[in-house]
Amino acid sequence: MQYGPRSSGVRISPSPLKIEKTFNELFLFSFMWYVYILQSKVDGFIYRGMSENPESRLIDHNKGKVKSTKPHRPYYKIYVEKCKNREEARKREKYLKSAAGRRFIKKYLRDTRSSLPDC
């Protein structure tokens, strides 16, 4: 319990800014975010994105609700990565869209496809 200067017995409440900051921190960290990579079954187009729910987002992509992916439908999920918060997910998404990230995806696809059994 905090009291005012010289212990006058008056209780000091936290400032509204401190309460808002605490709320924002809790809000940012209360949800898991995911970075995902989709590949088109038609032409191999690769899409990278982030979402709180990658399963429902895949459905949105396949229904044509996303303008950038609509011409390449349908998609399947090739990679999902869990992130602590939205900021971390955004940084990871930006990395995956960079040249280094494209190399990572290419290597990942090569490694995972070579380890799959032949049908």
Backbone bond lengths (Angstrom), bond angles and torsions (degrees), N, CA, C in turn:
res aa  C-N    CA-C-N  psi(-1)  N-CA   C-N-CA  omega(-1)  CA-C   N-CA-C  phi
1 M - - - 1.442 - - 1.521 108.24 -
2 Q 1.324 115.91 127.94 1.457 119.78 179.16 1.517 109.59 -99.58
3 Y 1.315 113.08 143.66 1.453 118.72 176.32 1.514 108.75 -123.78
4 G 1.306 115.30 161.47 1.453 121.15 -179.26 1.515 112.02 -67.24
5 P 1.313 116.54 -179.58 1.457 121.00 -179.21 1.527 111.30 -59.77
6 R 1.303 114.81 141.71 1.473 123.38 177.84 1.518 112.95 62.68
7 S 1.331 116.41 25.11 1.467 121.71 176.23 1.517 112.61 49.27
8 S 1.305 117.04 53.98 1.464 120.92 -179.41 1.530 111.19 -75.49
9 G 1.348 116.12 -5.34 1.446 119.20 -179.71 1.517 112.80 87.58
10 V 1.332 117.46 -0.74 1.456 121.60 178.66 1.524 108.03 -87.04
11 R 1.291 115.55 126.45 1.457 120.71 -178.22 1.532 110.08 -82.64
12 I 1.333 116.47 133.45 1.459 121.67 179.48 1.519 108.05 -100.06
13 S 1.319 116.44 124.93 1.464 119.45 177.60 1.525 108.94 -88.05
14 P 1.339 116.84 153.73 1.459 119.29 178.51 1.526 110.88 -62.85
15 S 1.313 115.58 151.10 1.465 119.52 -178.49 1.522 109.92 -69.94
16 P 1.335 117.06 151.38 1.468 120.53 178.67 1.524 112.19 -58.53
17 L 1.344 116.94 -34.37 1.466 119.84 179.46 1.525 111.10 -64.36
18 K 1.332 116.64 -39.29 1.460 120.23 179.84 1.534 109.96 -67.40
19 I 1.320 117.11 -40.05 1.465 121.08 178.52 1.526 109.58 -63.96
20 E 1.348 117.36 -44.04 1.460 121.08 -178.86 1.525 110.16 -64.26
21 K 1.325 117.61 -41.97 1.462 121.25 179.50 1.532 109.94 -62.38
22 T 1.312 117.09 -44.37 1.460 120.64 178.80 1.522 110.78 -62.33
23 F 1.325 117.76 -42.42 1.459 121.49 178.13 1.519 110.77 -61.24
24 N 1.363 116.39 -46.18 1.457 119.97 179.53 1.517 111.97 -61.71
25 E 1.326 117.54 -40.19 1.466 120.45 178.34 1.522 110.00 -63.56
26 L 1.319 117.04 -43.76 1.464 120.16 178.83 1.517 110.85 -64.84
27 F 1.321 116.69 -40.77 1.457 120.87 -178.77 1.522 110.96 -65.47
28 L 1.331 117.00 -43.82 1.463 120.24 -179.47 1.525 112.31 -64.10
29 F 1.314 117.31 -35.50 1.451 120.53 -175.32 1.523 113.76 -95.46
30 S 1.321 117.66 -1.29 1.453 119.24 -175.42 1.522 113.29 -82.41
31 F 1.332 118.43 -16.23 1.457 121.62 -178.55 1.518 109.98 -118.11
32 M 1.323 115.61 143.21 1.457 119.92 173.91 1.517 108.23 -85.76
33 W 1.289 116.48 141.42 1.448 122.78 175.46 1.511 108.27 -115.23
34 Y 1.307 115.63 153.18 1.450 121.73 -177.71 1.522 109.58 -130.25
35 V 1.314 114.98 144.42 1.458 121.81 169.97 1.514 104.93 -106.27
36 Y 1.315 116.65 134.39 1.463 119.51 -176.66 1.515 110.36 -134.46
37 I 1.317 114.58 156.23 1.461 121.37 176.24 1.513 107.26 -126.84
38 L 1.327 115.12 129.22 1.460 121.87 178.01 1.516 108.94 -114.55
39 Q 1.337 115.62 151.70 1.455 119.86 174.52 1.519 108.72 -129.81
40 S 1.326 114.39 138.56 1.456 120.50 -179.64 1.525 109.84 -73.05
41 K 1.322 115.96 136.55 1.463 120.95 175.32 1.525 110.89 -75.92
42 V 1.317 117.49 -19.36 1.459 122.47 -175.92 1.526 112.02 -83.81
43 D 1.346 115.93 -55.91 1.458 118.94 -173.17 1.522 115.05 -126.56
44 G 1.321 118.58 7.23 1.464 121.48 177.31 1.517 115.01 79.77
45 F 1.339 117.75 5.21 1.468 121.79 178.44 1.519 109.30 -54.94
46 I 1.341 116.35 134.63 1.462 121.35 -179.73 1.523 109.33 -108.39
47 Y 1.335 115.86 130.92 1.464 122.31 179.20 1.517 108.64 -121.39
48 R 1.330 116.43 134.93 1.460 122.45 176.97 1.514 108.27 -115.12
49 G 1.323 116.56 136.78 1.455 119.69 -179.64 1.510 111.76 -155.26
50 M 1.324 115.77 -179.59 1.462 121.43 177.78 1.518 108.96 -138.40
51 S 1.331 115.30 149.56 1.456 119.72 -176.52 1.521 109.53 -164.55
52 E 1.320 115.67 159.93 1.461 120.57 171.71 1.530 110.19 -80.31
53 N 1.321 116.19 -23.40 1.458 120.74 -178.49 1.534 108.97 -137.98
54 P 1.326 117.73 88.82 1.463 119.76 -175.85 1.532 113.86 -64.99
55 E 1.324 117.95 -25.98 1.465 120.25 179.54 1.529 110.77 -66.45
56 S 1.327 116.63 -47.35 1.470 119.13 179.75 1.529 110.46 -70.84
57 R 1.315 116.40 -29.61 1.463 119.76 178.11 1.530 110.63 -67.56
58 L 1.330 117.41 -38.24 1.466 121.42 175.99 1.530 110.11 -61.02
59 I 1.309 116.74 -40.57 1.465 121.24 177.63 1.530 109.98 -62.14
60 D 1.354 116.34 -43.36 1.468 120.23 177.51 1.525 111.48 -59.90
61 H 1.325 116.31 -43.34 1.469 120.01 178.67 1.533 110.46 -61.88
62 N 1.313 116.63 -43.99 1.466 120.25 -177.58 1.525 113.09 -72.17
63 K 1.329 118.07 -22.98 1.470 121.40 176.32 1.523 111.63 -83.37
64 G 1.335 117.59 -7.83 1.454 120.88 179.45 1.514 114.27 85.77
65 K 1.315 117.63 19.97 1.460 121.11 -178.93 1.527 113.10 -80.01
66 V 1.336 117.19 -9.87 1.462 121.58 -179.50 1.515 108.40 -110.71
67 K 1.333 115.90 118.15 1.458 121.64 -172.87 1.531 112.84 -57.74
68 S 1.329 117.31 -42.08 1.468 120.03 -174.69 1.529 113.26 -72.25
69 T 1.312 118.00 -20.88 1.467 119.89 -177.66 1.531 113.12 -107.46
70 K 1.308 116.85 -9.38 1.468 121.05 -174.75 1.533 113.82 -55.34
71 P 1.334 120.25 -44.13 1.471 119.24 -176.72 1.533 114.99 -69.81
72 H 1.320 117.68 -12.76 1.469 120.61 -174.38 1.529 113.19 -107.59
73 R 1.327 118.18 10.59 1.466 121.66 -176.62 1.514 111.62 -62.43
74 P 1.324 117.40 154.45 1.464 132.84 -4.15 1.537 111.77 -86.06
75 Y 1.326 114.88 166.55 1.460 122.98 -178.09 1.512 110.99 -119.96
76 Y 1.327 114.43 158.50 1.451 120.68 167.25 1.523 107.50 -133.22
77 K 1.319 114.75 154.29 1.463 121.34 -175.63 1.527 108.47 -82.70
78 I 1.337 116.59 130.80 1.458 119.16 177.38 1.524 112.98 -113.70
79 Y 1.341 117.02 -16.30 1.465 119.12 -177.12 1.518 109.32 -160.31
80 V 1.338 116.17 137.39 1.472 121.78 174.22 1.518 107.34 -139.04
81 E 1.323 115.81 136.08 1.461 121.71 179.93 1.520 108.77 -131.99
82 K 1.318 117.10 130.90 1.467 122.41 -179.45 1.524 109.09 -84.93
83 C 1.333 116.06 137.72 1.463 122.45 178.30 1.525 109.32 -124.36
84 K 1.325 116.21 155.44 1.462 121.21 -177.00 1.525 112.96 -69.63
85 N 1.335 116.38 -36.58 1.463 119.87 -176.60 1.525 110.02 -153.91
86 R 1.307 115.83 178.66 1.468 121.22 -176.38 1.525 111.64 -65.03
87 E 1.322 116.20 -40.36 1.470 119.71 -179.50 1.527 111.38 -61.01
88 E 1.320 115.73 -45.68 1.461 120.05 179.87 1.537 110.54 -63.37
89 A 1.320 115.70 -41.03 1.465 120.07 178.98 1.523 110.84 -63.88
90 R 1.324 117.26 -40.08 1.464 120.44 179.63 1.527 111.25 -65.11
91 K 1.330 116.79 -41.29 1.462 120.31 177.98 1.530 110.69 -62.44
92 R 1.327 115.53 -42.81 1.462 119.60 -179.57 1.538 110.53 -67.18
93 E 1.325 117.22 -39.47 1.462 120.63 177.49 1.524 110.58 -61.83
94 K 1.331 116.68 -43.67 1.464 120.40 178.51 1.522 110.54 -62.28
95 Y 1.339 117.16 -39.36 1.463 120.39 177.14 1.530 110.33 -61.41
96 L 1.331 116.85 -46.10 1.460 120.32 -177.82 1.526 112.37 -64.48
97 K 1.333 116.80 -22.94 1.456 120.56 177.62 1.532 112.48 -87.65
98 S 1.333 116.94 -8.45 1.462 121.30 179.17 1.530 109.85 -81.86
99 A 1.324 116.49 173.19 1.468 120.92 178.70 1.532 110.73 -61.59
100 A 1.320 116.68 -42.10 1.470 119.94 178.77 1.525 110.50 -64.41
101 G 1.318 116.70 -38.57 1.459 120.88 178.07 1.515 112.13 -66.59
102 R 1.319 117.20 -38.79 1.471 120.52 176.65 1.523 110.58 -63.79
103 R 1.341 116.72 -38.26 1.473 119.79 175.67 1.524 110.42 -64.11
104 F 1.352 116.56 -41.09 1.462 120.71 177.79 1.533 110.47 -59.38
105 I 1.323 116.68 -46.05 1.470 121.15 -179.15 1.527 110.37 -63.29
106 K 1.321 116.48 -44.05 1.462 120.83 -179.87 1.531 110.90 -60.43
107 K 1.346 115.65 -45.19 1.472 119.94 178.80 1.529 110.37 -65.70
108 Y 1.334 116.36 -42.07 1.464 120.83 179.41 1.533 110.57 -59.34
109 L 1.322 116.50 -46.00 1.463 120.51 179.71 1.522 111.04 -64.06
110 R 1.319 116.43 -42.63 1.465 120.35 179.35 1.533 110.83 -62.56
111 D 1.334 116.59 -44.56 1.464 120.75 -178.37 1.524 112.79 -68.57
112 T 1.319 116.90 -42.29 1.477 118.93 -177.53 1.521 111.53 -74.36
113 R 1.309 116.96 -36.29 1.465 118.67 -179.96 1.520 111.77 -71.89
114 S 1.326 117.48 -30.99 1.466 119.64 178.62 1.520 111.35 -73.15
115 S 1.346 116.91 -22.66 1.463 119.70 -179.24 1.533 112.27 -90.43
116 L 1.337 117.73 -6.82 1.461 120.60 178.76 1.533 109.50 -78.38
117 P 1.315 117.57 141.80 1.465 119.82 178.42 1.533 111.10 -68.32
118 D 1.305 117.15 147.49 1.457 121.16 176.68 1.513 110.60 -73.04
119 C 1.320 117.07 143.48 1.476 121.49 -179.19 1.509 109.91 -93.06
